[in-house]
Amino acid sequence: MNDPKRSQLPRGFGKDGALPPAQAISQEWKVEHTSTAPQTITATDPRLLLNAFDHQFRGFRTFWFDRIAPAGPVVLPAARGAELESATAYLAGLLRRAVRTLGGDCLTRHRALGLDERLTAFYGDEDFENAYATVMGRPDVMLTESGWKFIEFNFCSSTGGQVYAHLLNELWRQLLPDEASASLTLADPLKARTEMLRTVLGDLGLDPHVALVGHLPDVFLTDIGEAGRRYYEIETDALRKGGIRAEYFETDEFIDALGSRRGEFPLVLERTVPQEWIDAGRDLGPLLTIRKCGSAVLTPQSSYQVANKQLFTVLSKGQDWMTDRDREFVDTYIPWSRGIREDVVEYRGESWKLEELLRKRRDDFVLKRSDGDQNFDVHIGSRTDPSAWESVIAKARSAGTWTAQETLHSAEIDADVLDCERGEYLDVSTRAVFGPLFMGGRMSGCVVRYDVPAPRDAVPGTARPSILGTVGWHAH
């Protein structure tokens, strides 16, 4: 077996893990969208759709409110999808370049970002870290009146939405009328991920054997018994269908298996997040044992550096190394963002003390912890009362690594939903956050979170619940 950490960049992904020139993204950012896609209501009895959901997601809970379920994909023009894919790939490249300016090695960059010192032991070979840091991820993107805007970009093998997008799109392909599904692109992220992993295995000269290592309590499950394992078994099944021998292990199971099966799985797909274990008060020892087991582990720890929200402030401010094209991209796709440590900032042509700006224009800003995920320590000014906002500012200033970002406002989209109680399909206009799944430099499906109507008997002022769906790109 070849050394998975040899000093060689992967052939399949080009220099620094980027796409090879023949697959470079479009030179044009903005795309004109002059046509709208037709509505695609699922043409089936509501009871059959509910039964299909129960079967498809058995063993683990869904992300949507149990009274309202998606009745089909959110449909957008294919040109919108092409633009989103190009912009996502370009942003990944910008973030790779931005993080490299913070230092010449992983530890220097780690400390420049103010990351937890307990995580420094998780880094591996520099070439391996650099090559695969952005091989898998998912940004959060809003479709505003002026187009796509990226809020953040998460890189790691625990990127959420992969299984749900796979199962939902599989369901839509089965249930949508033929004339509707024939005109839609409904990608399968698990198939795309398998293809990406085959490329990685080939680049590293490894046998196609993969261990998927996770932690069931981290998944939203109805139980954590054998039925609950189905969430991960769906992933291993997809890998096997793609010609990769795969097996799922709980974290402790994999560590136990190292005694008798060390070397059997040259590639580990780790579905746990070290920083989340710290936040939950767990011992990092098991995760470090996995990281140092001798196998290549995806994604490398440096993926969390490229995902750090402070890099959005680096790009938003502009840097000497950025080209005119880079600056145009940032102006088009990234909201105004600044680090909380900054004293004086320029905002919309005026000079401000940052804290004064945040206080006087609270409704215009969001404060975020730079290394958090799953909306942990994300505070929206317009939804935070002044006294609580003061506390958030103080907390952010004390940490020193938080970011301030201008609030974005989503344009409304059309979505079809099923009112489960009434057994009726509804067409709603709603606001949404999109999550294009990014595998090996390409978009491989897109999830979307959107609000749905509150129950009729809800207390006035009750927040509208949100559900998770997928996007179907409509070809005209």
Sequence and secondary structure as in RCSB ss.txt:
>XXXX:A:sequence
MNDPKRSQLPRGFGKDGALPPAQAISQEWKVEHTSTAPQTITATDPRLLLNAFDHQFRGFRTFWFDRIAPAGPVV
LPAARGAELESATAYLAGLLRRAVRTLGGDCLTRHRALGLDERLTAFYGDEDFENAYATVMGRPDVMLTESGWKF
IEFNFCSSTGGQVYAHLLNELWRQLLPDEASASLTLADPLKARTEMLRTVLGDLGLDPHVALVGHLPDVFLTDIG
EAGRRYYEIETDALRKGGIRAEYFETDEFIDALGSRRGEFPLVLERTVPQEWIDAGRDLGPLLTIRKCGSAVLTP
QSSYQVANKQLFTVLSKGQDWMTDRDREFVDTYIPWSRGIREDVVEYRGESWKLEELLRKRRDDFVLKRSDGDQN
FDVHIGSRTDPSAWESVIAKARSAGTWTAQETLHSAEIDADVLDCERGEYLDVSTRAVFGPLFMGGRMSGCVVRY
DVPAPRDAVPGTARPSILGTVGWHAH
>XXXX:A:secstr
   TT S   TTT GGG   GGG   S                S HHHHHHHHHHHTTTS  SS TTEEE S EE
EEHHHHHHHHHHHHHHHHHHHHHHHTT SSHHHHHHHTT  GGGGGG   HHHHHHHTTSEEEEEEEEETTEEEE
EEEEESTT TTHHHHHHHHHHHHHHS HHHHTTEE   HHHHHHHHHHHHHHHHT  SEEEEEE GGGS  S SS
TTTTHHHHHHHHHHHHTT EEEEEEHHHHHHHHHHHTTS SEEEE   HHHHHHTT  SHHHHHHHTSSSEEES 
TTHHHHT THHHHHHHH  TT  HHHHHHHHHH   EEETT SEEEETTEEEEHHHHHHHTGGGEEEE TT  TT
TTEEEGGGS HHHHHHHHHHHHHHS  EEEE   B  EEEEEEETTTTEEEEEEE EEEEEEEETTEEEEEEEEE
E    TTS TT    EEEEEEEEE  
